[in-house]
């Protein structure tokens, strides 16, 4: 009978978010090249955050493949060394998660300082939050390394040792994590609202910066999942904690993606103005014109059927008295050039000629 495992789901979802973060980061640096600007501190910090998040992703995949994450602990009794590896990787994942989240937050705050440098009070607020982020990171590292004594007791319960209140430590770390993320997401709101912009555009910019609320939702979900996992048998944490691990990897990757969003305007402008997009828009307009003509009972006609040929006049069309549909007209008064009338031009010109004839 096949054993139940959440490993493939963990790897698949994590890799999806990793690809999104990688693409967003690539587009960010492409935007940098389009604008021909230098690399700033917020660019370096978000790159470091992505590197830490990538290392976390690797640890998560190794946890699935070599340490039994996603499988029931009873299935690992024959390979106890996997549980030891699982405990060691848990320490690495916690440190990398903390490093990634901290560097991405510092990147966002550094971007705030650059964008809103004219407001001294706002800059001071950003520097205060940078200090808070660094203190939070230091606290998380201390919790990881000092909560269980000796340190080996984290992954080897056969040695004599003990741990502090794991539940309280987790709630303090991740509760403060939620408060910090929420505050950073809402921090620029007063400054943005004071900009002299149309209200719709102002709201759009505020929504873009407030996308950090998605990170806040993950922080809440992680707290809830941890409490849920505590309700199960802790000896089966390799299975019951799988979703918690998944959200742990998703959070910094999504943070990297959202941190890049405000910097992608040059790429969006280039894409919108590209020849491919222009061709697609033209194709849509032509399709709509044909649909409207069909619904009104008219069929698109060629230049010959309408009885017009191109000339050198400003109007661009010359009425032909003798014309046979779908056949070449060879009268002596016709220009030596052929008929070069596309659908869009003939429709506009046809209306113009009607107006001219109606005014006579």
C-alpha positions, 0 to 999 in steps of 0.5 A: 500500500502506498504511503501518504506523503505531503512531500510532492505538494510542499516541493511543488508549491514552494518551487512555484513561489520561487519561480515567481520571485526569480522572475520578479527579481529579474524584471526589477534588474531589467527595469534598472537597465531600462532606466540606466540608473545605478544599483541602490541599497534596496536593490542589493538588500532584496537580492540578498533576501532572495538568496537567503530564501533560495537557501531556505528552499533548498533546505526544505527540499532536502528536508522532504527528500532526506529527512522525512518531511511530509511523511508520518514519523512512524514510517521513519522508525527504521531510519532514525538518522532522518529525524536527526537530519530533520531537527538540524535542518529545522534550525537552518530553516529558522535562521534563513527565514529570519535573514530573508525576511529581515533583508527584504524589510530593510530593502522596502524601508530603504526604498521608502527613504529614497522615494520620499526623501523630502519628508524628514519625519517619514525618513526618521520613521523608516530608520526607526523601523530599520532598527526594530527589524534588526532587533527583531532578527537578533531576538529570533536568532537568540531564541533559536540558539538559547531556547534549548540547552544544550543546543544538541537537544534541538535534534537529539532528545536522547541527551540530557537537556531541556527547552524553554516555553516553545509555544510562548517563544513562537507566539512572541516571535511571529506575533511581532513579525505580524505587527512589523509587516503590517506597520511597514505596509501601512507606513507610507499611507499618509505620505502617499495620500498627501501627494498631488495626484488624482484620487484614482492614481493615488489609490492605485499607488497605495494599493501597490504598496499595501500589497504587503498585507498579503505577507501579513495574512501568511504570518497570521496563517503560520500562527494558526497552523502552529497552534493547530500542530500543537493539538496533534501528536508532537512525535508526528511533527514531520507530518503535522508540521508540513503545512507550517513548513510550506508557509515558512518557505512561501513567506520570504519568497512572496515578500521578495516578489512584492518588494519588486512590484513598485520597481517594474513600471519601466518594463510595463511601459516597454511591454505596453508600447511594444510592436507585439502589443500594438499589433494585438491591439490592432487585431482586436480593434479589427475583429470588433469592427468586423463584428459590428459590421456583421451585426448591422447587416453590412459586409466589409467591402473591398476598394473595388466594390466601393468603386474607389481607387487611390490617387495623389489627391489629399483625399486619397480616393478617386471615384471610378464610374465603371467597376466590376466587382473582384476584377481589375479595372483597366480604364484609361482614366485609372492611375497606373498604380494598383489598388492599395486600400486596407480595410481601416483606411477604406472605411474612414475614407468612405465616410468622408466621401459620403460627407462630401457628396452629401454637402453637394 
